[in-house]
């Protein structure tokens, strides 16, 4: 899969993740649980992390950043799927859990099929230097 095709697919998948995040952010059932609130926070952080790269047309940076966020998204999806019934057995929560697991599965499939040599060969777009872009945040 080309980097351009991957980014196009990821943008659609991240739109789904954003809707899950919005549902959970406003779900009264989880507002008293910091652990459950980490799910929409993780989605927000992951989606917003790739926006600057997308806006400047830096597909390689977009893909690198999103690949780095995948383990956190996977953990959030697994946590949500295992614990949502503690907050509500409603179909909305069950479907959000299934949808989030689907988001992770699709992300993993895209990354597995991505031509990483083509990613490495992408030209770097001209952009002003931002020292914050160089900070590597370790996975926790």
C-alpha positions in Angstrom: 0.0 0.0 0.0 1.3 3.4 -0.9 1.8 6.1 1.8 -0.9 8.2 0.1 -3.4 5.4 0.2 -2.6 4.6 3.8 -3.1 8.2 4.9 -6.4 8.4 3.1 -7.6 5.2 4.8 -6.3 6.3 8.2 -8.1 9.6 8.0 -11.4 7.7 7.5 -10.6 5.4 10.4 -9.6 8.3 12.6 -13.0 9.9 11.8 -14.6 6.8 13.3 -12.4 6.9 16.3 -13.3 10.6 16.8 -17.0 9.7 16.9 -16.3 7.0 19.5 -14.3 9.6 21.5 -17.1 12.1 21.3 -19.7 9.5 22.5 -17.5 8.5 25.4 -16.6 12.1 26.3 -20.2 12.9 26.8 -21.3 9.6 28.4 -22.4 10.4 31.9 -21.9 6.8 33.0 -18.1 7.0 32.8 -17.5 10.6 34.2 -16.4 9.4 37.6 -13.9 6.8 36.3 -10.4 8.2 35.5 -9.5 4.9 34.0 -12.4 4.9 31.6 -12.0 8.6 30.8 -8.5 7.7 29.6 -10.1 6.0 26.6 -11.5 9.2 25.0 -8.4 11.1 26.1 -6.1 8.6 24.3 -8.2 8.8 21.2 -8.1 12.6 21.3 -4.3 12.6 21.8 -3.7 10.1 19.0 -5.8 11.9 16.5 -4.6 15.3 17.2 -0.9 14.1 17.2 -1.1 13.5 13.4 -2.9 16.7 12.4 0.1 19.0 12.1 1.9 16.5 9.8 -1.2 16.0 7.7 -1.7 19.8 7.4 1.8 20.4 6.2 1.7 17.3 3.8 4.3 15.3 5.6 3.0 11.8 5.1 6.1 10.1 6.5 5.8 12.1 9.8 2.0 11.4 9.9 2.6 7.6 9.5 5.5 7.6 12.0 3.5 9.5 14.6 0.4 7.3 14.2 2.3 4.1 14.3 3.8 5.3 17.6 0.3 5.9 19.0 -1.1 2.5 18.0 0.0 0.7 21.2 -1.8 3.3 23.3 -5.0 3.0 21.1 -4.8 -0.8 21.3 -4.6 -0.7 25.1 -7.5 1.8 25.3 -9.6 -0.4 23.1 -8.8 -3.5 25.1 -9.6 -1.8 28.4 -12.8 -0.4 27.1 -14.0 -3.7 25.7 -13.2 -5.5 29.0 -14.8 -2.9 31.3 -17.7 -1.1 29.5 -20.3 -3.4 31.0 -19.3 -2.2 34.5 -20.7 1.2 33.5 -23.5 0.3 31.1 -24.7 -2.8 29.3 -26.5 -0.5 26.8 -26.0 -1.4 23.1 -24.4 2.0 22.5 -21.5 1.0 24.7 -21.2 -2.5 23.2 -21.2 -1.0 19.7 -18.6 1.6 20.7 -16.4 -1.2 22.0 -16.8 -3.2 18.9 -16.1 -0.2 16.7 -13.0 0.8 18.6 -11.7 -2.7 18.3 -12.4 -2.5 14.6 -10.4 0.8 14.4 -7.4 -1.0 15.9 -7.7 -3.9 13.6 -7.9 -1.7 10.6 -4.9 0.3 11.7 -2.9 -2.8 12.2 -3.8 -4.1 8.8 -2.9 -0.8 7.1 0.4 -0.7 8.8 1.1 -4.3 7.9 0.4 -3.6 4.3 2.3 -0.3 4.1 5.3 0.0 1.8 7.8 1.4 4.4 10.5 1.8 1.8 8.1 4.1 -0.1 7.5 6.0 3.2 11.3 6.4 3.7 11.6 7.7 0.1 9.0 10.5 0.5 10.4 14.0 0.2 10.4 16.1 3.3 8.1 19.1 2.9 9.6 22.5 3.6 8.4 23.8 6.9 9.7 26.0 9.7 11.5 24.2 12.4 9.4 23.6 15.5 11.5 22.3 18.5 8.5 20.6 19.9 8.4 18.3 16.9 11.8 16.9 17.9 10.7 15.8 21.4 10.2 12.0 21.7 7.7 11.1 24.3 8.3 7.6 25.6 5.5 5.1 25.7 4.2 4.5 29.2 
